Amino acid sequence: MSSDHTGSGPRAYTPLTEQDRRARAAESGGEPVLDFSIGRVNENSTPYIDYHSVDTLLSLQHPRTGEPAELTFYIVGQVQELLFKLMFTEVNRVRDLLFEDDLPEAMRFLRRVASVERTLTACWEPVSTLTPAEFLGFRDSLGAASGFQSYMYRQLEFSLGNKDPRMAEAYHAVPWLHERMTEVLRAPSLYDAVLSVLHRRGLVPRKCLNERYAEPYAPDVLVEDAWAAVYGSPRQHHELYVFAEALADLNYHYSRWRTTHLLAVERIMGYKPGTGGTLGVEWLRRVAEHRFFPELWSVRTRL
């Protein structure tokens, strides 16, 4: 436990039972209890602060210039990092459920992933209000920092199946992070789990399973054949058909996030090079064209 709230570990708490909550509601007549000291960890906090680590969270903004718009850019970046973490966690949960062949439960969490994606896309709205002059007011303070370096984003990409060993190796200068990135790179992706379901359902042979998880996925015509069979007989393969459309939905919203990022950058800084060494908008345009689960997209032309 962190008694001074400077640490990031879990904090001790005293849980309330349902009986406790009912008693408090009865005593207050249904009004909010205004004694915020009840249930707190120490005298310098409230239970809400303790649960969400609000004091720590709100102390993590350190703009480097006097440009007021920098705070918008800063906070939205931090919010997106948190959403990457949430999405990464839920994508891996879906993956694990698929390996257990529990498609209904996997679908439930896949819907949550889509809701997180919509929130991610909405995050670009406040950033897109920055004028070129406002952005130039703090851009130099970014130095070589770039969203391209985000390790939560890269882990999310790996978990969705966009594997590239070079992207893990880029973190070699930070040993703990390089170890973590390599671990995620070598782990099965969401699409690897999907292919395992197709195999167990008798739709693809074992040779279609990508068991060298760290390598980039190569599209396979036999996998496209399997999706063609699913889409050709949606009643017979109803569970897989619905799940395939949910995967397409995930990809659709992810691509919207990437495209909205592209438009926001183009609006704010035009075609200037990115701080991470890329060509800026042109690089983002190329990235926006990427699709996860490739056979799910190629089969649409075939149907």
N, C-alpha and C positions, 0 to 999 in steps of 0.2 A: 504494500500500500504506500502511496505517496502522500505524506501528511502535509507537505507544503505546496502540493499541486504543481510541482515543476517537472515531475516524471511523467512517463507515458504508460505506466503499467496500470493494471486494474486497481480499483479502489474498493475498500471494504464498505459494506452497506448492511443495513438491517431490513430484510424484506417484510412487507406488510402482507398479512393474510387477508382474505376476502372479508373475514369477520371484522378485522381492523378497519378496512375501508368503509364498510357499512356503518360502523360505529362513528367514524369521523364525519361521514356524511350526515348522520342523524344529529350529531352534536352541533354541526354548523348550519343546520337547516337547509342543506343542499348548496350553500354558498361556498366559494373557495376558502380554504383555511389560510389565513393570512399570517400565521406564525411559521415562517419558512425555516425556523431552526429545527423543527421536528424531523427526525430521521436523517439529519446531515452527518457527514463524516467528521467534520471539525468546525470550529467556531467561525472560520473564515469562508464558509461556503453555504450552499443550499443543496437539498437533495437533487434538484435539477442540474445544478452545476456539477455535482459529483457524478451523476449518471452519464452525462454527455461530455464530461471534461471540458465544459464551455470555457473556463478560464484559460486552459491550455490552448484550446482551439483559437480563441480570439487574440491570443498573444503571438500567433504565428505569421502575422502580416508585417512584412518589413520592406515597404517600398523604398527605392534607392534615390528617388528624386522628389522635387517639390511639385511635380505635375499631378494635379488632382485625379486625372483620368487613369493614372497608373494603378490606383487601388482597384478599379473595375477589372482591369486586365489581370491583376495579381490574384484577386479573390476568385474570379471565374476559373483561372488556371488551377487553383487549389480545389475548388468544387469538382472540376472535371477529374482530377486525380482520385478523389474519393469515389466518384462514380465509376471510374475504371476499376478500382478495387472491388466495389460491389458487383459490377458486372463480371469480372474475372471469377469471383467466388461463386456466383450463380451459374455461370457457364460450366465450371468444373463440377458443380452439383448435378447439372443436367447430364454431363458426360458420365459421371459415376452411376446415375440411375439408368442410363442406357446400357451400360455394361451389365447391369442387373436385369435388363430387359423389362424395366418398369416404365413403359412409354407414357401411360396416363399421368404419373407423378412427374416425369420429365417434362411433359407438356405444361404442367402447372407452373413449373419454375421457368420454362422458356417464355411464357407470357410475361413473367416478371422481368426477364432480361429485356424484352421488347419495350416495356415501360421505362426501364432505365435508359435505354437508347433514346427514346423520345425526350427524356429530360436532358440528356447530353446535348442533343441537337438544339434544344431551347436555350442552352447556356451561351450559344453564340450570339443571341439577340442583344444582350447588353454590350458585348464586345463590339458588335457591328456598328454601334452608335458612336464609336470613337472616330474623331476626324483625323485626317492625315497629320495635321499640326499637333494634335494632342499626342498621337503615337510617337511622333518624332521628338516630343518633349521628354520621353523616357527611353526610347529605343536603344540608345547607346549604352544605357545602364545594364541592358541584358547581356552585353558582352557576347560570349560564344554560347550562351544558354539558348536552348531550342526545345520545343515540345517533342522534336524528333528523338531527344535523349530520354524521354519519359520511360522509366522501366516498368511502371504499371501498364502503360499503353502497350509496350512491347510484349509483356507477359500475356495481355489480353489477346493480342494478335496471334501469338503462339498457340494459345488455348483454343482459338477458333480455327486453327489449321494453317495459318500463314507463317510457316517455318522458314527460317533463314539463319544458318549457323553464324554467319558474319555478324548478325545483329546481336547475338549473345557474346561473341568474342569482343565486340566493341567496348564491353564493360570490364575488360581484363585488368584495367588499372585500379579497380575497386574490388578486391578479392571476394568479400562477402556477397556482393551484388553479382559478380561473375558466376559464382557458385550457384546462386539462386536462379539466374537466367538460364544457365546450362541445365539445371534440374527441370525447369519448365519446358525447355526446348526438347528434352529427351522424353518427356511425359506424353502419353497419348492425347490427341486433341479431341475436340467435340466431334469432328467429322470421322475420326478414327472409330469413335464409339458408334456413330451412325452406321458405318460400314460393317461393324461387328453385328449390328442388328440385322442388316440386310443378309449377312451370311447365315445367321441362325434361322432366318425365315426362309432360307433356301433360294434366295434371289441372286446371290453372287457366290462364286467359288472362293475357297480360302486364299487363293493366290491374289485376290483383289484386296486383301487386308494389308494395310501399310504398317508392317511391324518394325520398320526402321523409322521410328517416330521423329527423329531429329532432322530427317531429310525433307526437303520441299515435296509437297504432294504433286504427283503427276496424274492428270485426268486419265480415266480408263474407260474404254468403250463398253466394257462389260458392266461397269457401274451405271453408265448411261442407259444401257439395256434394261437394267433393273428398275431404274426410275421410270423408264418408258412403260414397263409392265405395271408399275404402281399407278401411273397416271392413266394408263389405258383401261384399267379395271379398278376404279376408285371404290366401288362397293366391296369387291373381294379383298382389297388391301386398304380398307378404310382407315385403320389406325396409322399405317405408314403414310397414306395420302395426306391426312390431316397434319401429321408431323412434318412432312416435306414442305407443306405450305407455311408452317410455322418457321421452319428454317429459312425459307425464302423471305419471310417477313423480317426475320432477324437481319438478314443480309441487306434487305431494302432499307431498313432504318439505319443500319451502320453506314451504308453508302450515302444516305441523306446527311448524316452527321459529317462525313468527310466532305461532301459537296458544299454544305453550308460553311464549313471551315474555309474551303477554297474561296467562296464568295466574300466572306468576311475579310479575309486577308487581301483579296483583290481590291475591295472597297477602301480599305484602310491604307495600304502601302503600294498598290499597283503591282508592277512587275519587278520590284527591287529584289535582289538576292535575299535568301533567308539567312538568319543568324547562324544556323547550323551548317552552312556551306552549300545548301541546295539552291536551285534556281527559283525558289519561292513558289509563286503561283503555278509555274509549269510543273514543278515537282508534285505539288498537291493535286494538280489535274491528273497526272499519271497515277498517283496513288488512289484517287477517287474512282478510277476505272477498274480497280481490282475487285474480284468477286470471290467470296468463300464458297465452298461446296460447288465446284465448277460444273459437275454433270447435272446439277439441278437447274442450271441456267442453259446449258447446251441442249438439254432434252426439250426445252420449250420450242426451239426452232424445228425440232424433229416431229413434234406431235401434230 
